[in-house]
Structure formats: C-alpha cells, structure tokens
Amino acid sequence: MMPLRVNLALAGVALLALLAALALHNGWADLWKLGQPGPEGELARILVLEIRLPRILAAFGVGAALGLAGAALQGLLRNPLADPGVLGVSGTSALGAVIAVYFNLVTLSVWAMPGLSIAMALGTTALLYALGASSVSTVRLILVGVGLSSLAGSLMALLMNLAPNPFTLSDLVNWLLGSVANRSWADLGFALPFWALGLVLVLMAAPGLRALSLGEDGASGVGAHVGRVRLLVITGSALLTGASVAVAGIIGFVGIVAPHVVRPLVRHDPGDLLLPSALFAGTVLVLADAAVRAMPFAMEMKLGVAAALIGAPAFVWIAARARGMGQ
C-alpha cells in the first residue's frame, strides 16, 4: 500500500502545481472568462487553452519522462548518479535536433527536428546493442555512453562553430538552453506516443530492476533475464529522452535529482521508484517553468538554465554523499 499512497500523494501535489501554474499572471480571471461569448471569451480561450496549458503540460511531460528514465537507469546501473545522459542518449538526441536546425531541415517539415531527435536516440540504442550492451558489464556500458556523449558534444560544438550566420547560431544556442515556451498541442501530440511506449517498456522492467538490486549474478540466480531488462530500460529511456529533447531541448539534472529525493519514500525499491520519480520530476519542472515566467527580467530565463541552477547544487550534494558512502 505504501507505493500506492506515495503515488496518490505525489499525483495530488502535481495537480496542485499544474493549477497554480495555470493561475499565474491573472490566470484565474481568464479561466472564468472561458465560457463568456464575445471577444473576451475568445481571448481567454486562446490564452488558456492554446498558449498556457500546452506549455504547462509540456513542462510536466518532459520532467516526468526524464525523471522516469533517470530512475530506470539508476536501477539498471545501480548508480545514483546515472541519468539519461549517461548512455549518450541525451547527447545524440540533441545532436539530431542541432543537425535539423543547422541544415535548415525545419523549413522542409515541422517534424524534421523532433523526428531526427528521436531517430538519433533510437539509433544510439541500436548502436549500444550492436556493441553488446546486453552482455557487457555495467562499467563498460557507462564508458561507451560517456564516449558517445563526448562525441555528440564535440559534433554539436563543431556545427555551432561553423554556423553560416549569427541567426543560425542564435537558434542553436537558444534551443540547447532548453525551453517549453511557445509549445503547442501538435508538439505534445508528437511526443505523447513515444512517451507512452517508453513508459510501458520501463514499467515492464520493474521486476527485473528489483532483482538487479542483488547484483547481476544474484538477479540471474533468482531467474531474472538481465539482457531483457537492459533492452527494456535502454530502449524505453531512449524513447522517453528523445521525445523530451525534441519538445524542450536539453534539460539537465532532473533525471538525477528526482529519483534520489523520492527513493526514501519507497524504501529504496527500484521498481516502486519509477512512477513517483516521474510525478515528482514533472512537478518540479512545472514549478520551475512557473518561476521562470514570474521573474521580472526583460528576457525570459530559459528553463534548462533554471533547472541547472536548481539541479547542479543538488547533484554536487548527491555525488558527495555517494562518495562518502563508498559508492
């Protein structure tokens, strides 16, 4: 019953956060005007249903997907510092979007950037398995991921260095900073199937993640198929991360911090950790985006910057504790 109570409590907090974000900037008055006829009602409908609500839901969806992927990867790798970037999925997914912007593929189709972003994430997954991800040790898997992340980062830096004009460079930098501003229902509609499939795959791996808490040999000894668990987690995380990067750009640290905060509430069970991490991370990103919108700056701070300012100190604290525990 404890995981159910935790999930219900976090779902309630998430709903309150969504309502609070929707009410920001005189939002309650606009909600009351939704049913009114005439120009005021039409303006309220555009503001609430076409501008604010898609942005808020995009923030929650991206946060939930990254939190879920982070929890799954931490369970798979048995490392509290693991996140969607540890296997190179975030970096290569971002590289796909950068390629779409650099070569102006977005003028050919509005789906070029999200499509290439997700394709690169899935391609990274295929490459990991071609390199033997289902059979190599966890340490080697992390090393391969670090190498892929470094390569993707180098290629993104190269493309920005060779940007043909300052407008292209500005687009690349702004996108890499991460934001859910101006997101539409079409953006959510594109990402939702990938998020849903990633959720299903990761939840299917939950029993195996519990077994992996005994170690790979122990998991095999109790009948868990370690290769299958790796396939489910890595593929599910690739889908979750690729769709999130396609919607919001690079949002760091959420996938690391959220599982660590929630873990004591579920008695450190890696299977029960999945949904609470998603709910908590989604709530945090909604509140961070609301804070960004409320700041009195001439230019709006990017969500990825706000997430880094919050998450980086938390990451340092988590890393220091992990070292102190001899992990």
Residue, then its C-alpha position, 0 to 999 in steps of 0.5 A: m500500500m505504501p507505493l500506492r499512497v506515495n503515488l496518490a500523494l505525489a499525483g495530488v501535489a502535481l495537480l496542485a502545481l499544474l493549477a497554480a501554474l495555470a493561475l499565474h499572471n491573472g490566470w484565474a480571471d481568464l479561466w472564468k472568462l472561458g465560457q463568456p461569448g464575445p471577444e473576451g471569451e475568445l481571448a481567454r480561450i486562446l490564452v488558456l487553452e492554446i498558449r498556457l496549458p500546452r506549455i504547462l503540460a509540456a513542462f510536466g511531460v518532459g520532467a516526468a519522462l526524464g525523471l522516469a528514465g533517470a530512475a530506470l537507469q539508476g536501477l539498471l546501473r545501480n548508480p545514483l548518479a546515472d541519468p539519461g545522459v549517461l548512455g549518450v542518449s541525451g547527447t545524440s538526441a540533441l545532436g539530431a535536433v542541432i543537425a535539423v536546425y543547422f541544415n535548415l531541415v525545419t523549413l522542409s517539415v515541422w517534424a524534421m527536428p523532433g523526428l531526427s531527435i528521436a531517430m538519433a536516440l533510437g539509433t544510439t540504442a541500436l548502436l549500444y546493442a550492436l556493441g553488446a550492451s546486453s552482455v557487457s558489464t555495467v562499467r563498460l556500458i557507462l564508458v561507451g555512453v560517456g564516449l558517445s556523449s563526448l562525441a555528440g558534444s564535440l559534433m554539436a560544438l563543431l556545427m555551432n562553430l561553423a554556423p553560416n550566420p549569427f541567426t543560425l547560431s542564435d537558434l542553436v544556442n537558444w534551443l540547447l538552453g532548453s525551453v517549453a515556451n511557445r509549445s503547442w498541442a501538435d508538439l505534445g501530440f508528437a511526443l505523447p506516443f513515444w512517451a507512452l511506449g517508453l513508459v510501458l517498456v520501463l514499467m515492464a522492467a520493474p521486476g527485473l530492476r528489483a532483482l538487479s538490486l542483488g547484483e547481476d549474478g544474484a538477479s540471474g540466480v533468482g531467474a531474472h533475464v538481465g539482457r531483457v531488462r537492459l533492452l527494456v530500460i535502454t530502449g524505453s529511456a531512449l524513447l522517453t529522452g528523445a521525445s523530451v529533447a525534441v519538445a524542450g531541448i536539453i534539460g539537465f539534472v532532473g533525471i538525477v535529482a528526482p529519483h534520489v529525493v523520492r527513493p526514501l519514500v519507497r524504501h529504496d525499491p527500484g521498481d516502486l521508484l519509477l512512477p513517483s520519480a516521474l510525478f515528482a520530476g514533472t512537478v518540479l519542472v512545472l514549478a520551475d517553468a512557473a518561476v521562470r515566467a514570474m521573474p521580472f527580467a526583460m528576457e525570459m530565463k530559459l528553463g534548462v538554465a533554471a533547472a541547472l541552477i536548481g539541479a547542479p547544487a543538488f547533484v554536487w550534494i548527491a555525488a558527495r554523499a555517494r562518495g562518502m558512502g563508498q559508492 
